[in-house]
């Protein structure tokens, strides 16, 4: 009887996935510009930092409302 219970297969329930968004792409782009700016000029670093902060706020805002 115990062996029969162990052999029963249980169907997995589908997980609820978040909606697709572009925020991770912009976050990665901001990090890349930040690193590139460290090698070249502070203006590119500043632009990368601004893109990073805006994309992080946007992504967190979407995740909070799901």
Jmol script that loads the backbone (N, CA, C; Angstrom):
load data "model"
ATOM      1  N   UNK A   1       0.817  -1.188   0.000  1.00  0.00           N
ATOM      2  CA  UNK A   1       0.000   0.000   0.000  1.00  0.00           C
ATOM      3  C   UNK A   1       0.866   1.259   0.000  1.00  0.00           C
ATOM      4  N   UNK A   2       1.921   1.252   0.785  1.00  0.00           N
ATOM      5  CA  UNK A   2       2.820   2.392   0.829  1.00  0.00           C
ATOM      6  C   UNK A   2       3.564   2.549  -0.498  1.00  0.00           C
ATOM      7  N   UNK A   3       3.917   1.420  -1.122  1.00  0.00           N
ATOM      8  CA  UNK A   3       4.630   1.477  -2.395  1.00  0.00           C
ATOM      9  C   UNK A   3       3.730   2.038  -3.489  1.00  0.00           C
ATOM     10  N   UNK A   4       2.444   1.768  -3.409  1.00  0.00           N
ATOM     11  CA  UNK A   4       1.520   2.300  -4.412  1.00  0.00           C
ATOM     12  C   UNK A   4       1.415   3.815  -4.314  1.00  0.00           C
ATOM     13  N   UNK A   5       1.440   4.363  -3.109  1.00  0.00           N
ATOM     14  CA  UNK A   5       1.368   5.812  -2.939  1.00  0.00           C
ATOM     15  C   UNK A   5       2.611   6.499  -3.473  1.00  0.00           C
ATOM     16  N   UNK A   6       3.748   5.826  -3.367  1.00  0.00           N
ATOM     17  CA  UNK A   6       4.990   6.438  -3.850  1.00  0.00           C
ATOM     18  C   UNK A   6       5.061   6.433  -5.367  1.00  0.00           C
ATOM     19  N   UNK A   7       4.392   5.487  -6.021  1.00  0.00           N
ATOM     20  CA  UNK A   7       4.457   5.379  -7.476  1.00  0.00           C
ATOM     21  C   UNK A   7       3.462   6.284  -8.181  1.00  0.00           C
ATOM     22  N   UNK A   8       2.557   6.911  -7.453  1.00  0.00           N
ATOM     23  CA  UNK A   8       1.603   7.815  -8.074  1.00  0.00           C
ATOM     24  C   UNK A   8       2.315   9.061  -8.581  1.00  0.00           C
ATOM     25  N   UNK A   9       1.950   9.449  -9.773  1.00  0.00           N
ATOM     26  CA  UNK A   9       2.573  10.641 -10.356  1.00  0.00           C
ATOM     27  C   UNK A   9       1.682  11.843 -10.093  1.00  0.00           C
ATOM     28  N   UNK A  10       2.294  12.907  -9.725  1.00  0.00           N
ATOM     29  CA  UNK A  10       1.582  14.142  -9.445  1.00  0.00           C
ATOM     30  C   UNK A  10       1.926  15.141 -10.536  1.00  0.00           C
ATOM     31  N   UNK A  11       0.908  15.729 -11.142  1.00  0.00           N
ATOM     32  CA  UNK A  11       1.148  16.733 -12.173  1.00  0.00           C
ATOM     33  C   UNK A  11       1.590  18.035 -11.517  1.00  0.00           C
ATOM     34  N   UNK A  12       2.597  18.621 -12.097  1.00  0.00           N
ATOM     35  CA  UNK A  12       3.095  19.899 -11.583  1.00  0.00           C
ATOM     36  C   UNK A  12       2.164  21.017 -12.031  1.00  0.00           C
ATOM     37  N   UNK A  13       1.935  21.935 -11.126  1.00  0.00           N
ATOM     38  CA  UNK A  13       1.119  23.092 -11.463  1.00  0.00           C
ATOM     39  C   UNK A  13       1.981  24.116 -12.196  1.00  0.00           C
ATOM     40  N   UNK A  14       1.462  24.753 -13.237  1.00  0.00           N
ATOM     41  CA  UNK A  14       2.270  25.763 -13.941  1.00  0.00           C
ATOM     42  C   UNK A  14       2.504  26.984 -13.060  1.00  0.00           C
ATOM     43  N   UNK A  15       3.712  27.499 -13.134  1.00  0.00           N
ATOM     44  CA  UNK A  15       4.036  28.693 -12.353  1.00  0.00           C
ATOM     45  C   UNK A  15       3.563  29.935 -13.097  1.00  0.00           C
ATOM     46  N   UNK A  16       3.257  30.947 -12.335  1.00  0.00           N
ATOM     47  CA  UNK A  16       2.851  32.215 -12.925  1.00  0.00           C
ATOM     48  C   UNK A  16       4.121  33.021 -13.179  1.00  0.00           C
ATOM     49  N   UNK A  17       4.387  33.309 -14.429  1.00  0.00           N
ATOM     50  CA  UNK A  17       5.578  34.058 -14.801  1.00  0.00           C
ATOM     51  C   UNK A  17       5.242  35.536 -14.951  1.00  0.00           C
ATOM     52  N   UNK A  18       6.199  36.410 -14.641  1.00  0.00           N
ATOM     53  CA  UNK A  18       5.943  37.835 -14.851  1.00  0.00           C
ATOM     54  C   UNK A  18       5.881  38.166 -16.340  1.00  0.00           C
ATOM     55  N   UNK A  19       5.219  39.251 -16.643  1.00  0.00           N
ATOM     56  CA  UNK A  19       5.112  39.702 -18.029  1.00  0.00           C
ATOM     57  C   UNK A  19       6.493  40.088 -18.562  1.00  0.00           C
ATOM     58  N   UNK A  20       6.752  39.862 -19.849  1.00  0.00           N
ATOM     59  CA  UNK A  20       8.037  40.278 -20.435  1.00  0.00           C
ATOM     60  C   UNK A  20       8.196  41.806 -20.378  1.00  0.00           C
ATOM     61  N   UNK A  21       9.422  42.257 -20.187  1.00  0.00           N
ATOM     62  CA  UNK A  21       9.699  43.684 -20.101  1.00  0.00           C
ATOM     63  C   UNK A  21      11.081  43.976 -20.663  1.00  0.00           C
ATOM     64  N   UNK A  22      11.295  45.221 -21.031  1.00  0.00           N
ATOM     65  CA  UNK A  22      12.596  45.644 -21.557  1.00  0.00           C
ATOM     66  C   UNK A  22      13.533  46.172 -20.473  1.00  0.00           C
ATOM     67  N   UNK A  23      13.067  46.292 -19.241  1.00  0.00           N
ATOM     68  CA  UNK A  23      13.878  46.889 -18.186  1.00  0.00           C
ATOM     69  C   UNK A  23      15.194  46.156 -17.927  1.00  0.00           C
ATOM     70  N   UNK A  24      15.251  44.828 -17.969  1.00  0.00           N
ATOM     71  CA  UNK A  24      16.547  44.166 -17.766  1.00  0.00           C
ATOM     72  C   UNK A  24      17.576  44.530 -18.842  1.00  0.00           C
ATOM     73  N   UNK A  25      17.106  44.712 -20.079  1.00  0.00           N
ATOM     74  CA  UNK A  25      18.011  45.124 -21.152  1.00  0.00           C
ATOM     75  C   UNK A  25      18.607  46.504 -20.864  1.00  0.00           C
ATOM     76  N   UNK A  26      17.754  47.445 -20.458  1.00  0.00           N
ATOM     77  CA  UNK A  26      18.246  48.789 -20.179  1.00  0.00           C
ATOM     78  C   UNK A  26      19.146  48.815 -18.944  1.00  0.00           C
ATOM     79  N   UNK A  27      18.868  47.946 -17.978  1.00  0.00           N
ATOM     80  CA  UNK A  27      19.735  47.841 -16.804  1.00  0.00           C
ATOM     81  C   UNK A  27      21.123  47.367 -17.218  1.00  0.00           C
ATOM     82  N   UNK A  28      21.174  46.346 -18.073  1.00  0.00           N
ATOM     83  CA  UNK A  28      22.464  45.852 -18.566  1.00  0.00           C
ATOM     84  C   UNK A  28      23.179  46.913 -19.400  1.00  0.00           C
ATOM     85  N   UNK A  29      22.422  47.666 -20.189  1.00  0.00           N
ATOM     86  CA  UNK A  29      23.022  48.726 -20.991  1.00  0.00           C
ATOM     87  C   UNK A  29      23.597  49.822 -20.092  1.00  0.00           C
ATOM     88  N   UNK A  30      22.881  50.152 -19.016  1.00  0.00           N
ATOM     89  CA  UNK A  30      23.386  51.153 -18.079  1.00  0.00           C
ATOM     90  C   UNK A  30      24.665  50.700 -17.406  1.00  0.00           C
ATOM     91  N   UNK A  31      24.737  49.420 -17.032  1.00  0.00           N
ATOM     92  CA  UNK A  31      25.961  48.895 -16.415  1.00  0.00           C
ATOM     93  C   UNK A  31      27.116  48.916 -17.419  1.00  0.00           C
ATOM     94  N   UNK A  32      26.818  48.565 -18.672  1.00  0.00           N
ATOM     95  CA  UNK A  32      27.863  48.582 -19.704  1.00  0.00           C
ATOM     96  C   UNK A  32      28.383  50.004 -19.948  1.00  0.00           C
ATOM     97  N   UNK A  33      27.476  50.975 -20.009  1.00  0.00           N
ATOM     98  CA  UNK A  33      27.894  52.361 -20.212  1.00  0.00           C
ATOM     99  C   UNK A  33      28.660  52.886 -19.002  1.00  0.00           C
ATOM    100  N   UNK A  34      28.247  52.459 -17.821  1.00  0.00           N
ATOM    101  CA  UNK A  34      28.960  52.869 -16.615  1.00  0.00           C
ATOM    102  C   UNK A  34      30.397  52.358 -16.644  1.00  0.00           C
ATOM    103  N   UNK A  35      30.568  51.094 -16.995  1.00  0.00           N
ATOM    104  CA  UNK A  35      31.919  50.528 -17.103  1.00  0.00           C
ATOM    105  C   UNK A  35      32.719  51.155 -18.225  1.00  0.00           C
ATOM    106  N   UNK A  36      32.085  51.396 -19.358  1.00  0.00           N
ATOM    107  CA  UNK A  36      32.761  52.027 -20.485  1.00  0.00           C
ATOM    108  C   UNK A  36      33.197  53.442 -20.117  1.00  0.00           C
ATOM    109  N   UNK A  37      32.346  54.124 -19.373  1.00  0.00           N
ATOM    110  CA  UNK A  37      32.680  55.479 -18.952  1.00  0.00           C
ATOM    111  C   UNK A  37      33.840  55.523 -17.971  1.00  0.00           C
ATOM    112  N   UNK A  38      33.998  54.484 -17.166  1.00  0.00           N
ATOM    113  CA  UNK A  38      35.148  54.439 -16.261  1.00  0.00           C
ATOM    114  C   UNK A  38      36.464  54.369 -17.037  1.00  0.00           C
ATOM    115  N   UNK A  39      36.406  53.797 -18.236  1.00  0.00           N
ATOM    116  CA  UNK A  39      37.606  53.708 -19.066  1.00  0.00           C
ATOM    117  C   UNK A  39      37.824  54.942 -19.927  1.00  0.00           C
ATOM    118  N   UNK A  40      36.765  55.707 -20.197  1.00  0.00           N
ATOM    119  CA  UNK A  40      36.898  56.841 -21.116  1.00  0.00           C
ATOM    120  C   UNK A  40      36.659  58.178 -20.410  1.00  0.00           C
ATOM    121  N   UNK A  41      35.420  58.576 -20.276  1.00  0.00           N
ATOM    122  CA  UNK A  41      35.118  59.883 -19.719  1.00  0.00           C
ATOM    123  C   UNK A  41      33.941  59.806 -18.750  1.00  0.00           C
ATOM    124  N   UNK A  42      33.859  60.765 -17.872  1.00  0.00           N
ATOM    125  CA  UNK A  42      32.834  60.753 -16.830  1.00  0.00           C
ATOM    126  C   UNK A  42      31.444  61.003 -17.390  1.00  0.00           C
ATOM    127  N   UNK A  43      31.339  61.614 -18.581  1.00  0.00           N
ATOM    128  CA  UNK A  43      30.018  61.867 -19.177  1.00  0.00           C
ATOM    129  C   UNK A  43      29.304  60.570 -19.545  1.00  0.00           C
ATOM    130  N   UNK A  44      30.062  59.618 -20.068  1.00  0.00           N
ATOM    131  CA  UNK A  44      29.468  58.319 -20.401  1.00  0.00           C
ATOM    132  C   UNK A  44      29.094  57.586 -19.118  1.00  0.00           C
ATOM    133  N   UNK A  45      29.919  57.707 -18.094  1.00  0.00           N
ATOM    134  CA  UNK A  45      29.589  57.109 -16.798  1.00  0.00           C
ATOM    135  C   UNK A  45      28.314  57.718 -16.229  1.00  0.00           C
ATOM    136  N   UNK A  46      28.180  59.010 -16.348  1.00  0.00           N
ATOM    137  CA  UNK A  46      26.986  59.691 -15.857  1.00  0.00           C
ATOM    138  C   UNK A  46      25.741  59.206 -16.605  1.00  0.00           C
ATOM    139  N   UNK A  47      25.843  59.113 -17.931  1.00  0.00           N
ATOM    140  CA  UNK A  47      24.710  58.624 -18.727  1.00  0.00           C
ATOM    141  C   UNK A  47      24.375  57.187 -18.342  1.00  0.00           C
ATOM    142  N   UNK A  48      25.398  56.353 -18.147  1.00  0.00           N
ATOM    143  CA  UNK A  48      25.173  54.969 -17.741  1.00  0.00           C
ATOM    144  C   UNK A  48      24.525  54.876 -16.377  1.00  0.00           C
ATOM    145  N   UNK A  49      24.951  55.728 -15.458  1.00  0.00           N
ATOM    146  CA  UNK A  49      24.368  55.731 -14.116  1.00  0.00           C
ATOM    147  C   UNK A  49      22.908  56.153 -14.154  1.00  0.00           C
ATOM    148  N   UNK A  50      22.603  57.156 -14.971  1.00  0.00           N
ATOM    149  CA  UNK A  50      21.212  57.618 -15.092  1.00  0.00           C
ATOM    150  C   UNK A  50      20.335  56.522 -15.692  1.00  0.00           C
ATOM    151  N   UNK A  51      20.802  55.865 -16.748  1.00  0.00           N
ATOM    152  CA  UNK A  51      20.045  54.771 -17.367  1.00  0.00           C
ATOM    153  C   UNK A  51      19.878  53.630 -16.372  1.00  0.00           C
ATOM    154  N   UNK A  52      20.918  53.323 -15.620  1.00  0.00           N
ATOM    155  CA  UNK A  52      20.863  52.250 -14.622  1.00  0.00           C
ATOM    156  C   UNK A  52      19.813  52.541 -13.555  1.00  0.00           C
ATOM    157  N   UNK A  53      19.795  53.742 -13.026  1.00  0.00           N
ATOM    158  CA  UNK A  53      18.855  54.099 -11.957  1.00  0.00           C
ATOM    159  C   UNK A  53      17.424  54.088 -12.479  1.00  0.00           C
ATOM    160  N   UNK A  54      17.195  54.670 -13.663  1.00  0.00           N
ATOM    161  CA  UNK A  54      15.842  54.717 -14.224  1.00  0.00           C
ATOM    162  C   UNK A  54      15.330  53.311 -14.513  1.00  0.00           C
ATOM    163  N   UNK A  55      16.183  52.467 -15.090  1.00  0.00           N
ATOM    164  CA  UNK A  55      15.734  51.114 -15.413  1.00  0.00           C
ATOM    165  C   UNK A  55      15.506  50.282 -14.155  1.00  0.00           C
ATOM    166  N   UNK A  56      16.320  50.476 -13.139  1.00  0.00           N
ATOM    167  CA  UNK A  56      16.128  49.751 -11.886  1.00  0.00           C
ATOM    168  C   UNK A  56      14.814  50.160 -11.223  1.00  0.00           C
ATOM    169  N   UNK A  57      14.526  51.439 -11.219  1.00  0.00           N
ATOM    170  CA  UNK A  57      13.252  51.921 -10.651  1.00  0.00           C
ATOM    171  C   UNK A  57      12.072  51.387 -11.457  1.00  0.00           C
ATOM    172  N   UNK A  58      12.179  51.414 -12.778  1.00  0.00           N
ATOM    173  CA  UNK A  58      11.092  50.910 -13.621  1.00  0.00           C
ATOM    174  C   UNK A  58      10.847  49.429 -13.433  1.00  0.00           C
ATOM    175  N   UNK A  59      11.915  48.638 -13.353  1.00  0.00           N
ATOM    176  CA  UNK A  59      11.782  47.195 -13.206  1.00  0.00           C
ATOM    177  C   UNK A  59      11.195  46.844 -11.832  1.00  0.00           C
ATOM    178  N   UNK A  60      11.681  47.487 -10.792  1.00  0.00           N
ATOM    179  CA  UNK A  60      11.158  47.233  -9.445  1.00  0.00           C
ATOM    180  C   UNK A  60       9.701  47.656  -9.360  1.00  0.00           C
ATOM    181  N   UNK A  61       9.340  48.761 -10.003  1.00  0.00           N
ATOM    182  CA  UNK A  61       7.960  49.233  -9.992  1.00  0.00           C
ATOM    183  C   UNK A  61       7.024  48.217 -10.646  1.00  0.00           C
ATOM    184  N   UNK A  62       7.450  47.619 -11.758  1.00  0.00           N
ATOM    185  CA  UNK A  62       6.628  46.598 -12.423  1.00  0.00           C
ATOM    186  C   UNK A  62       6.484  45.375 -11.518  1.00  0.00           C
ATOM    187  N   UNK A  63       7.567  44.947 -10.897  1.00  0.00           N
ATOM    188  CA  UNK A  63       7.511  43.747 -10.057  1.00  0.00           C
ATOM    189  C   UNK A  63       6.669  43.971  -8.800  1.00  0.00           C
ATOM    190  N   UNK A  64       6.652  45.179  -8.291  1.00  0.00           N
ATOM    191  CA  UNK A  64       5.843  45.466  -7.102  1.00  0.00           C
ATOM    192  C   UNK A  64       4.348  45.398  -7.403  1.00  0.00           C
ATOM    193  N   UNK A  65       3.948  45.719  -8.634  1.00  0.00           N
ATOM    194  CA  UNK A  65       2.533  45.763  -8.978  1.00  0.00           C
ATOM    195  C   UNK A  65       2.006  44.449  -9.538  1.00  0.00           C
ATOM    196  N   UNK A  66       2.836  43.419  -9.618  1.00  0.00           N
ATOM    197  CA  UNK A  66       2.353  42.115 -10.105  1.00  0.00           C
ATOM    198  C   UNK A  66       1.804  41.286  -8.984  1.00  0.00           C
TER     199      UNK A  66
END
end "model"
wireframe off; spacefill off
backbone 0.3
color backbone group
